[in-house]
Amino acid sequence: MTPGARIQATIELWEKIWSAGVPMDSITGDYFRVRRYIGSGDRNAIAERIYAMMRSYARVGWWLDKTDTMDNARMRALADLAIREGVPKPHIVDLYSGGTHTPAVLDDKEMESLTLLVGRELNFNEMPADVLAECPPEALEKLQAVFGKNFADELAAMQEPASLDIRANTIKITRDKAIDALKKHGIETTPTPMSPVGLRAQARVHLAQTKLLQAGVIEIQDEGSQLIALLCAAKPGQQVLDACAGGGGKTLVLAAQMEGKGRVVAMDNNSQRLSRGKPRYVRAGIHNVESRPLDDEQQVKWLRRQKGNFDVVLVDAPCTSSGTWRRNPDLRWRRMGPSMEEIIKQQAQILARFEKCVKPGGKLVYATCSLFQEENEDQIRNFLATHDDFELVPLEDAWADAGLTTKAPESSGGMMRLSPKQSGTDGFFAAILRRKGSVTVEETTDAEDAA
């Protein structure tokens, strides 16, 4: 593709993103899937530009408003060239040439706007705090309360692309051998700082070409996500419940911790989402996972009979996903799904539903990929205020119990809070609770057992 054709593709893709109600990564994938004539180099260049435009959405938008420029896909691409990349005006005019597969020629108003935009600074000291931080206005006070004086640095770290983290499947390979195997394919990785099974790629690579991914030897998984599952400290022979398993990323870690011994029950309220984990378990050589979708009434009845049956229950709760903003920058500006208020209510309901499954001395691990206190610390404080048979396990103790030998990250009231700036991971939260009181496992009737 010519440089102008790449810009035209960027304009088309930007329009699709803002006219659809699905995540940006899905739209981008679909766009390229039906345009196989676009080569891999062009695809990467277009995708990188689109993601960079989304990461600078508020700052570029501020300049568009300041210069009375229409905010549309055409001018967003133009402003990205002028402000973020610093491309000279004549070169931008050449890109908008009106040729085959290139953007139409700039009209007089657009040319005036280009003149006003060229040479502007992406980070300009007159911009409001929320604009400089690429922070949605409604989240500003909440995140300032979370990060305090580190707010600007924390949000700046979330403007950078995420690293490519990998997990070695210890059922099949050690981390050191995984590093060596990837090196043979020309992929340089280093051990992650905290997870003993994690690797971090030194550059963006296509792991599918190594066949290690298809063979279940490695998995793509952020180090923070790995740590949440590792903090469950699942042991061989235990009964473990992954309550919101989704596609099975953390389920795989739990099963590997258990060395294939014991039982892992993967549940989710969406059977289609849950089914995506099954081929991953097969590839990984894991055979002690059973899937029970909660949109099946029989499985709902089964869950009601599990009072006090599990050593570990992991609730990786649905959330705003604000901790993944560096990986999914569109989520800052395109709110999909329920409101935060609805999500908080749902999280409390899920905790109440699954805490009954934890046996005396067992663990309830609550986790999100959210930055907001309302979904994290506040949710746990509210739970403990109404469940005096549970206690918080301080992060340092949970870290040691999980056999993690590196220093634990600084805790938030005994709970784990990770962020790109602080830990180099996505934004994650986890609290480890232990059932301290005794419970009586209710007898089930023959009719219930037969259901």
N, C-alpha and C positions, 0 to 999 in steps of 0.2 A: 504494500500500500504506500501511496505517497504521504508525506506529512499532512497535506491538506485533507486527504481521505481519512486519516486517523482522527483529525479534528471533527470531521463530519460524523464519523461513527460515535465519537464522544458526545456530540450534540444529540444524536438519536437516542443513545443509551441513557443520557441524563433525563430526557423527556419521558422515557419509559419508566424510569425509577420513580419519578414524581407523579406519574399518572396511575401507578399500580399500588395495590395494598398488600404487597408481599415484600419480604426482605430484599435488600439490595444485592446480596450475593446470589440469590436465586434468579433475579432478573438478569444479572450479568451473565450467569451461566446459560440461561435460556437464550439470550441474545447471540452468544457465540455458537451455541449448539445448532442453530438453524442457519448459521453463516460459516460453514466449514471451509469456505474459500479464504477466510481470514487466517493467515499463518500464525504460528505460535508467538513469534516475535512481535507481530502487530497486536495480537490479543493481549500480551503482557503489557505492552506500552499503553494501550487504550484503558485496560483495567487499572493500571497504576495511576493514570491521570484521573480517572473517575473517582478513585478512592482518595487521592490527594485533594481533589475538588471538594469532596464531602468533609474531609478533615479541616479544610479552611473555609467551610461554608459561612460561618458567622462573620469572619473578618472580611472576606470578599464581599459578602452581602452588605456589610457596613459601608464599604467604598461605593458599591452600586447605588445605595441610597444617598450617599453624600454627593455623588456626581449626577444625581437625577437620571440614572441609567435604568432602563427596563430590566427587570430580573427575569430573564428567560434562559433557556438552554444555550442559545446562540451567544448571548452576552456573558453568561457564566463561563463558557469555554474561552471567550476572548479575554475576560478579566483574569482568568487563571494564567493565560499566557503572559499577559502584561504585568500582573502583580506578583504572582507566586514564582514564575519562571524568569521574569524580567526580560522577555523577548522584545527587541526593538520594534517600534511601530511599523516600519516598512516591511519587516518579515511577517508580521501579523496580517497586514494587508494582502501580502502575497498568498498566505494560507487561505484567506477568504476570497478566492479567485473566481468563483462561479463556474469553474471547470467541472468535468465529469467526476462525480463522487466527492466533490469538495464543497465547502459552504458557499452560499450565494455571496455576491459582492456586497460590501458594507454600504448602506445608504448614508445620506448626509448626517442624520441624527446619530447613527452608530459610529460614524467617523469622529464626530465631536466627542462622543463618550470615550472612544479609544484614546483620543488626545488627552483627555482628563485623567485616564486610568494609568497610562504608561508612566513608569517611574515611581508609582506609589509603593509604600512599605506595607508588607503583609502584616507586620506587627507594629502598630502605630500607637504612640503613647497617649493619644487623645481618645482611644477606643475605651468604652466601658469595660469593667472587670469581666463581666460575663462574655462579652464579645472576644476579648483577648484570650480568654480561657476556653473558647468554643464550648461554653456551658449554657444549656437551655436556661432561660431566665427563671423559670419556675424551680430550677434545681440549685440556683446560686446560693441562697441562704442555707439550704440543707447541707451542701457540700462544704461551704465555708465553716459550718459548725463541725463537720467531720474532720476536716484537715487543718483548720486553724490557720496559723501563719504559713503553713506549707501548701496552702490551697493552689497558688499560682504554679508552683513547681509540680505538684501532683497532676494538675490538669494539663500542664505542658507535656508531661510524660505520656499522657493518654492521647496526645496528638500524633505520636510516633507510631509507625507500623508495628504490629506485634511480632515477636520472635516466633520461629518455628520450633516448637518443643515436641519431643518424641519420647515415648515410653517403651522401654525394653520389656517384652513379655517374658517374665522370669520362669514361666512354664517351659519355655523353649530355649532361652538364651540369657546369658548374664549381660549386664550393661557394658562391661569391658569388651566382650565379644561382639556386641552390637555395634560399638564404636568402630571396631576393626572391620566388621562386615561392611559397614557403610563406607568406610575409607577405601575399600577395594573398588567401590563403585564411584569413587571420586568425590564423595560427600564427607566433608569435615564436620565433626561434631565434638562437643565437649560435655562433660558431666554437668548436669544442672546443679546449682548451689545447694539446694535443700533436699530434693527428692533423690533417694538412692537408686531409683530405677529410671531416672530421667536423663535425656540428652538434649542438647540445644544445637541446632544447625547454625553454622557460621554464615550461611547465605541462603537465599531463597532457592529451593531445589524442588525437583519433581520426584518424590519418593516412589511413585508408582513404577518408575523405570527400573528400580532395584529388585522388584519382585519380593522384597522382604515384607512389604506391607500386605500384599495378597496372601502371603504365606502365614500371616498372623504372628510373625516374629517381632514386629514392632507395631506401634499404634501412634497416630498423631494425637497428642493430648497436652494441653498447657500444664506447666509444672504445678500451678495452683490447684488445678483439678485433680492431679495426681495426689497432692498432699491431703486433700479432703478425704479421698478414699483411704489413703494410708493411715490417717488419724483414727479411722474406725478400728484399727488394730485387730482385724478379723483373724482368727486362729484356725488352724486345721481342725476339722471335726465340729466346728460350731454351726449354729443355725443363724443365718444372716438374711435380713430383708432389706432390699433396695426399693424403697417405696415409690420413688419417682424416677425409675430407671431410664426412661427414654430409649435412646439407641444403644445403651449398654456400656458407655465409656467407663463409668466408675464401677459398674458390675464386673467388668473384666479385671480391674485392679483387685477388687475384693476376692474374686475367685483365685487369682494368682497368689494373693496373700495366704489363702487357705490351702494352697498346693493341691487343689483338686479334691480335697477331703472335706466332708461336711456338706452343707446344703446352702445354696444361695437362691432366694426367691426374688425374681425381678418383677415388679409391678409398675403399672402406669395406667392412667385413665384413657389412653388411646392405644388400641390394639395394633394399629398400623405402625405407630411409632415404636412400640415395643417389639414388633416383629423384625425391625431392622437390626436388632441385636443378635438374633439367632445365627445368621451366617458368620457374624464376627466371633461368636463363641466357638463355632466349629473350626474356623481358621486358627483360632488361638489354642486349640487343643484342650478346651475346657468342657467338661461333661457334667458338672455338678450345679448347673443353673437351670431353674425351671421358671418359665414365664407365665404370669397370671394377669391378664388384662382386666382392669376394673370396669370396662364397658361391657363385661360379661357378668350377668347377674349371679351365675354360679360361683364366680370368683369373689364376688362381693359377700356372698354367704360364707364362703370359705374364710375370708378375712375376719368375719365376726367371731369365728371360733378360735382365733389365734391369740387369745389373751395370755400374756406371760410366756410365750413360746420361743422368743428369739433372744439370742445373746447380743446381737447388734441390729439396730434399725437405723438405716440412713435415710433421712428426708432431705433430698436435694431439691428444695422447694422451687416452684415457679416464682419468677420475680421480674423486675423491670429490666434485668440484664444490663444495667448501667455499667457494671464492671467490665463489660466487653466492648466498650465504646471505641477503643483503639483498633479492635478487630472488626467491629460492625459500626462504623462511624455514623451511618444513617439513623441508628436507633436514638441518637441525641435529638433528632429533628422530626422523625417519622414515628409517632407513637402508634403501635399496632397492638391490638388485643385490649384487655381490660385496663382500667385506670389503676393507679397505685393503691387507692383506697380499696378497690375490689380485690387486688392482689394480696394486700395485707390481711384482709378477711379470709381469703382462701388459704393463705399460709397457716393461719391459726386453726382453721378447720382441719387441715391435713395433719398438723401436729396432734390435735385432739384425737383424730381418727387412728393414728398409728402408735401413739405412745402406749396404748393398751397392750401392744404386742411385745413390749420389752419385759423380760423376766427380771426378778430381783437380782441386783448386781450387774445387770446388763446395761448397755449403752444406747442412748438415743443421740444420734449425730444430726444436727440441723445445719444446712448449708445453703448459701445462695451465691449468685454471681452479681450481686448488687452492691452499690456503694452506700446506700441510704440507711441511716440508723433505724428508721421506722420498720424496715424489712429485716433488720439484723439484731442489734443489741436490744432494741425495744421489744421486739417479738419474743426474745428469750426471757427478758425480765418479766414480761406479762405472763408468759407460760409458767415460770417458776413461782410467780405470785399466786397462782391458782393450782399448782401441783407440788405440794410440799413433800411428796414422796420421791422427788427428783432433786439432784444437786448438780451444780456446775463443776466439772472437772477442769481445774486450771490448765491452760494451754501447755505450760511447761511439763506438767505431769502426763498429760495426754501424749505429748511429743515423745517423752521417754518411754511410755507404755507401748508406743508404736515402733520403738526401736530406731527412731531417727537420731542419728549421732551428731548432726550439725546443730548449730545454735538455733533455737526456736525464734521466729520473728517476734518483734515486740507485740505484746498482746493488748487487746482492748477490753479491759475489765476481765481478764482471764479467757477471752475469746480471740480467735484468730481473724485478723483482718489483713488481707494482702492487696497490693496495688502495684502498677507498673513502676512507679518511682521508688517505692519502699522495697519491693521484692523482685522486680523484673517480671512479674506474672500479670495476668489479667486481674481485675478486682474481684476478690473472693472473700467470703466470710464463712466461718464455721464455729460452732459451739458444741462441745462434747458434754452431754449430760449423763448422769448415772442414776438408775433407779435405786434408791437407798432403802425403801421400805419393803415389806413383804406383801405379796398379793396372792389371792386364792384363784387358781385357775378353775374357772367354772366348768362343770361337767356338761357335755353336750348330749342331747338326746339322740337316739338311733335315727330319728327322722332327719335331724340336722346333719348327722354324719352321712346320710344317704343322699343329701341334697347336692 
